């Protein structure tokens, strides 16, 4: 424990010249009773307070081990949060039969085969007619995912969300793109808590304090629109709320660097830099991808492959091109495990994950988000 020496002013009054005195005032007993790691975290809190003053500009990147201290502090917050208890590990529920799609609705070419479609070799660049159809598909996907979010509440099953989403899509004359893709049995992906992505809707009821990513893709007039959001279910603890907020910020920071001629690797650089400020991991196994007349998932990538971490890959954006940006951030490890269904992918340590996704169009001066309305 640190005692306040009467010869020195309170900590919040100390300026940069007094910082050496701060270290000298720490009693040896503090180091004996407190681990070096906790001491680093306490020091971090002090530096963050002083950073807000004009007397001591602090650059966190210059402090060794600072990012790791932030990460550990975030994990400790999650474990000790008074608003949450340790969540039980996610378990598979009962998966109901596939829902039917009316015969008059056009199907994507992969429907009817249990195999993943061949990898597309072409970038998705559209003429004026194709772009109009692309806008319509993306606008529908955006409306569907927002509607799905209104259904999120404790006791609702992800199967019920899937059924409602399915009905809204076919009512619009569109086909739910995930249904039948490589054998995927449902019309939407619902990824709860530690599920990174590709969760299959089932009979599990959402619990108070859960988070859920709902990933919607629709096929309309020969074009796919793809988007996802992470939603709160009931009273979600502060650590998970912060994870969701930063993940969405990362997506928009990645979008902000996009324009005709820009290097694709700038996206991953910007996302990684922002995530690291908060000690979050960025999953590198799943990436953004081209989208349009072709729909892809998992390792079947329609070019370009948009790495969401720092990298040195070549390649630049072209006006008229459409692709997704969809970072997944975790509170712990970025390592993952996949269930026997070959789709549901979870963090290896059971820590929460969040994801956001938009489909964008590259313009001469920037990027237009198509999955907004």
C-alpha positions in Angstrom: 0.0 0.0 0.0 1.2 3.5 -0.8 1.1 6.1 2.0 0.6 9.8 1.2 3.8 11.6 2.5 2.8 14.8 4.2 5.9 16.5 2.7 4.5 16.1 -0.8 1.3 17.4 -2.4 -1.5 15.0 -3.5 -0.8 13.0 -6.7 -3.2 15.0 -8.8 -1.2 18.2 -8.2 2.1 16.8 -9.3 3.6 18.2 -12.5 6.2 16.5 -14.8 9.2 17.8 -12.7 7.7 16.1 -9.7 7.4 12.7 -11.4 10.8 11.4 -10.0 9.6 12.3 -6.5 6.5 10.2 -7.1 8.7 7.1 -7.7 10.9 7.9 -4.7 7.8 8.2 -2.4 6.7 4.6 -3.1 7.4 2.5 -0.1 9.2 -0.8 -0.5 6.3 -2.5 1.2 4.2 -1.7 -1.9 6.5 -3.8 -4.1 6.5 -6.6 -1.6 2.7 -6.7 -1.3 1.8 -6.0 -4.9 2.9 -7.7 -8.1 4.9 -5.8 -10.7 2.0 -6.2 -13.1 -0.5 -4.5 -10.9 2.0 -1.8 -10.2 2.2 -1.2 -13.9 -1.6 -1.0 -14.2 -1.7 1.5 -11.3 1.0 3.6 -13.0 -1.0 3.4 -16.2 -4.0 4.9 -14.5 -1.9 7.8 -13.2 -0.4 8.5 -16.6 -3.8 8.5 -18.2 -5.0 11.1 -15.7 -1.9 13.2 -16.2 -2.2 12.9 -20.0 -5.3 15.0 -19.8 -3.4 18.0 -18.3 -1.3 20.5 -20.3 1.7 20.0 -18.0 2.6 16.4 -19.0 2.0 15.2 -22.6 2.3 11.4 -22.5 2.8 9.1 -25.5 1.7 5.6 -24.6 3.6 4.0 -27.5 6.9 5.0 -25.8 6.2 3.0 -22.6 7.4 -0.6 -22.8 4.7 -3.2 -22.2 1.9 -0.7 -22.0 -0.4 -2.4 -24.5 0.0 -5.7 -22.6 -0.9 -3.9 -19.3 -4.1 -2.5 -21.0 -5.1 -5.9 -22.2 -4.6 -7.5 -18.8 -6.6 -4.7 -17.2 -9.5 -5.2 -19.6 -9.6 -8.9 -18.8 -9.5 -8.2 -15.1 -12.4 -5.7 -15.5 -14.4 -8.4 -17.2 -13.8 -11.0 -14.4 -14.5 -8.6 -11.6 -17.3 -6.5 -13.1 -20.2 -6.2 -10.5 -22.7 -6.2 -13.3 -21.8 -9.6 -14.7 -21.0 -13.1 -13.6 -18.7 -15.5 -15.4 -20.7 -16.6 -18.4 -21.1 -20.3 -19.1 -19.4 -21.6 -22.2 -21.5 -21.5 -25.4 -23.2 -24.8 -26.1 -24.8 -26.0 -29.3 -28.6 -26.0 -29.3 -31.0 -27.9 -31.5 -30.8 -26.8 -35.1 -34.2 -27.0 -36.9 -34.8 -27.9 -40.5 -34.1 -25.4 -43.3 -36.8 -22.9 -44.1 -38.4 -23.0 -47.6 -38.0 -20.3 -50.2 -40.8 -19.8 -52.8 -40.0 -21.2 -56.2 -40.4 -17.8 -58.0 -37.4 -16.3 -56.1 -34.2 -16.7 -58.1 -31.5 -18.7 -56.4 -27.7 -18.1 -56.4 -25.9 -20.7 -58.6 -24.4 -22.6 -55.5 -27.8 -23.5 -54.1 -28.4 -27.3 -54.4 -24.8 -28.3 -53.9 -23.3 -29.1 -50.5 -19.8 -28.1 -51.8 -18.3 -24.7 -51.5 -18.3 -22.8 -54.8 -15.2 -22.2 -56.7 -13.1 -19.2 -55.8 -13.8 -16.2 -58.0 -10.8 -14.8 -59.8 -12.4 -11.5 -60.7 -12.7 -8.3 -58.8 -16.2 -7.0 -58.3 -16.4 -3.9 -60.5 -19.7 -2.8 -61.8 -21.2 -0.8 -64.7 -24.1 1.6 -64.0 -26.8 -1.1 -64.2 -24.9 -3.5 -62.0 -24.2 -0.8 -59.5 -27.9 0.1 -59.3 -28.7 -3.6 -58.5 -25.8 -3.7 -56.0 -27.2 -0.7 -54.2 -30.7 -2.3 -54.0 -29.3 -5.5 -52.5 -27.2 -3.7 -50.0 -30.0 -1.4 -48.9 -32.2 -4.4 -48.3 -29.5 -6.1 -46.3 -29.1 -3.0 -44.1 -32.8 -2.9 -43.4 -32.9 -6.5 -42.5 -30.0 -6.4 -40.1 -31.5 -3.4 -38.3 -34.8 -5.2 -38.0 -33.1 -8.3 -36.7 -31.5 -6.1 -34.0 -34.9 -5.1 -32.7 -35.6 -8.8 -31.9 -32.6 -9.2 -29.6 -33.7 -9.6 -26.0 -33.4 -12.2 -23.2 -35.3 -15.5 -23.9 -35.5 -15.1 -27.6 -33.8 -17.9 -29.5 -31.4 -17.4 -32.4 -33.7 -19.7 -34.4 -36.5 -17.3 -33.9 -34.3 -14.5 -35.2 -33.4 -16.6 -38.3 -37.1 -17.3 -39.0 -38.0 -13.6 -38.9 -35.1 -12.6 -41.0 -35.9 -15.3 -43.5 -39.4 -14.1 -43.9 -38.5 -10.5 -44.3 -36.0 -11.4 -47.1 -38.3 -13.5 -49.1 -41.1 -11.0 -48.7 -38.8 -8.6 -50.5 -38.4 -11.0 -53.3 -34.8 -11.8 -52.4 -33.0 -15.0 -51.4 -31.1 -15.3 -48.1 -27.5 -15.9 -49.4 -26.2 -18.1 -46.5 -29.0 -20.7 -47.0 -27.4 -23.7 -48.7 -24.0 -22.1 -49.2 -21.6 -25.0 -48.8 -24.3 -26.8 -46.7 -25.0 -23.9 -44.3 -28.5 -24.8 -43.0 -29.8 -21.3 -42.0 -30.6 -17.9 -43.6 -28.5 -15.8 -41.3 -25.4 -16.1 -39.0 -25.9 -15.5 -35.3 -22.7 -15.4 -33.3 -23.1 -15.1 -29.6 -20.5 -14.0 -27.0 -17.3 -15.9 -27.7 -18.4 -17.0 -31.2 -16.3 -15.0 -33.6 -18.4 -15.7 -36.7 -20.6 -18.1 -38.7 -22.8 -19.1 -35.8 -25.7 -21.3 -36.8 -29.1 -20.3 -35.3 -30.5 -22.9 -32.9 -32.7 -23.4 -29.9 -30.5 -21.6 -27.4 -32.2 -18.7 -25.7 -30.4 -15.4 -25.5 -29.4 -14.5 -21.9 -29.3 -11.2 -20.1 -25.8 -9.8 -20.7 -25.1 -11.6 -24.0 -23.8 -9.9 -27.1 -24.7 -11.2 -30.5 -23.4 -10.5 -34.0 -26.1 -10.9 -36.7 -24.6 -11.3 -40.2 -27.1 -10.7 -43.1 -26.5 -11.3 -46.8 -29.2 -11.1 -49.4 -29.3 -12.1 -53.1 -31.5 -9.7 -55.1 -31.6 -9.4 -58.9 -28.3 -11.3 -59.2 -26.3 -9.3 -56.7 -25.4 -9.9 -53.0 -25.5 -7.3 -50.2 -23.6 -8.1 -47.1 -23.5 -6.5 -43.6 -23.4 -7.3 -39.9 -23.7 -5.7 -36.5 -23.1 -6.7 -32.9 -26.1 -6.1 -30.6 -26.5 -5.9 -26.8 -28.9 -8.3 -25.1 -30.2 -6.8 -21.8 -27.7 -5.5 -19.3 -24.3 -6.0 -20.8 -21.2 -5.3 -18.7 -19.0 -2.3 -19.4 -16.0 -4.3 -20.8 -18.1 -5.9 -23.5 -19.9 -2.6 -24.3 -16.4 -1.0 -24.8 -15.3 -3.9 -27.0 -18.3 -3.4 -29.3 -17.8 0.3 -29.5 -14.1 0.0 -30.4 -14.9 -2.7 -33.0 -17.3 -0.4 -34.8 -14.8 2.4 -34.6 -12.2 0.1 -36.2 -14.5 -0.6 -39.1 -15.1 3.1 -39.8 -11.4 3.9 -39.5 -10.6 1.2 -42.1 -13.3 2.6 -44.4 -11.9 6.2 -44.0 -8.6 5.3 -45.8 -10.4 3.8 -48.8 -10.4 5.6 -52.2 -9.3 5.0 -55.8 -5.6 4.1 -55.9 -5.2 3.6 -52.1 -3.3 0.5 -50.9 -5.4 -2.2 -49.4 -2.9 -2.7 -46.6 -3.8 0.7 -45.2 -7.1 -0.8 -44.0 -5.4 -3.4 -41.8 -2.9 -0.9 -40.5 -5.5 1.6 -39.4 -7.7 -1.1 -37.8 -4.8 -2.6 -35.9 -3.5 0.7 -34.6 -6.9 1.6 -33.2 -7.5 -1.8 -31.6 -4.1 -1.9 -30.0 -4.8 1.4 -28.2 -7.4 -0.5 -26.2 -5.5 -3.8 -25.9 -7.8 -5.7 -28.1 -6.8 -8.5 -30.5 -7.7 -8.4 -34.2 -8.6 -11.7 -35.7 -6.5 -12.4 -38.8 -8.0 -15.7 -39.9 -11.2 -14.0 -41.4 -10.9 -11.1 -43.8 -12.9 -8.7 -45.9 -13.6 -9.7 -49.5 -15.1 -8.7 -52.8 -18.9 -8.9 -53.0 -21.3 -8.4 -55.9 -22.5 -11.1 -58.3 -20.3 -13.5 -56.2 -20.9 -14.4 -52.5 -18.1 -15.9 -50.5 -17.4 -17.0 -46.9 -14.6 -18.5 -44.8 -11.5 -19.1 -46.8 -13.3 -18.9 -50.2 -12.3 -15.3 -51.0 -13.5 -13.2 -53.9 -10.6 -10.8 -54.6 -9.5 -8.6 -53.1 -8.6 -10.3 -49.8 -8.8 -7.5 -47.2 -6.5 -8.3 -44.4 -7.7 -6.6 -41.2 -4.3 -6.5 -39.5 -1.0 -4.7 -40.3 0.6 -6.3 -43.4 2.9 -5.6 -46.3 0.7 -7.0 -49.1 0.6 -5.2 -52.5 -2.6 -4.2 -54.3 -4.6 -1.0 -54.6 -8.2 -0.1 -54.8 -10.0 0.8 -58.1 -12.9 3.1 -58.7 -16.2 1.2 -59.0 -15.0 -1.8 -56.9 -17.1 -3.2 -54.1 -15.9 -5.2 -51.1 -16.5 -5.6 -47.4 -14.6 -4.4 -44.4 -15.5 -6.6 -41.4 -13.1 -6.6 -38.4 -13.5 -9.0 -35.5 -12.0 -7.9 -32.2 -11.6 -10.0 -29.1 -11.1 -9.3 -25.4 -8.6 -12.1 -25.1 -6.8 -14.4 -27.6 -7.3 -14.3 -31.4 -6.8 -18.0 -31.6 -9.9 -19.9 -32.6 -11.6 -23.3 -32.6 -14.3 -24.5 -34.9 -17.1 -26.9 -34.0 -17.8 -30.1 -35.8 -20.4 -28.4 -37.9 -17.4 -26.8 -39.8 -18.9 -23.3 -39.4 -19.3 -22.1 -35.8 -15.9 -20.6 -34.8 -15.2 -19.5 -31.3 -12.3 -17.8 -29.4 -10.0 -20.5 -28.0 -10.0 -19.1 -24.5 -13.8 -18.3 -24.4 -13.3 -14.6 -24.4 -16.0 -12.4 -26.0 -15.7 -11.3 -29.7 -17.4 -8.6 -31.6 -17.7 -7.8 -35.3 -19.1 -5.1 -37.6 -19.3 -5.2 -41.4 -20.2 -2.9 -44.2 -20.1 -3.3 -48.0 -18.4 -0.3 -49.6 -18.0 1.2 -53.1 -14.7 2.7 -54.0 -15.0 6.2 -55.5 -12.5 8.6 -56.9 -12.3 10.5 -53.7 -13.3 8.1 -51.0 -15.7 5.2 -50.3 -19.4 5.1 -50.3 -21.0 2.8 -47.7 -23.7 0.8 -49.5 -25.2 -1.0 -46.5 -26.7 2.1 -45.1 -30.2 3.5 -45.6 
